[in-house]
Amino acid sequence: MPGLRERVEALLPEWERWYPSLFDAAQDLGVIRARVCPPSALLLSRRHAAVYEEAAQAFRERWNIVEEGVETDDGGRAPAAPRPARRRRRAGQPGSRQR
């Protein structure tokens, strides 16, 4: 598959005369398009949740931690532990930011 530059040059050989960057030309010519995603997909906490769960599982396996009342899967692994809830501070308490 040709690269971005080759695809743009195939459509408009002298694109550099008309556009300040390759990406501007590619966007106008329809070679690349923005992809719409839900706002929740942009949160780092959601994107890295799988990494966190994998690290927690590796920790449990490394230190042979078995949670009481938790059944293991076929590989002997327990399901990932939920993250503790963060406490919110009220305005006016020490350590809280005021806008």
Summary of the structure (lengths in Angstrom):
residues: 99
radius of gyration: 25.0
end to end distance: 52.1
largest distance: 68.7
contacts: 159
relative contact order: 0.07
helix: 41%
strand: 0%
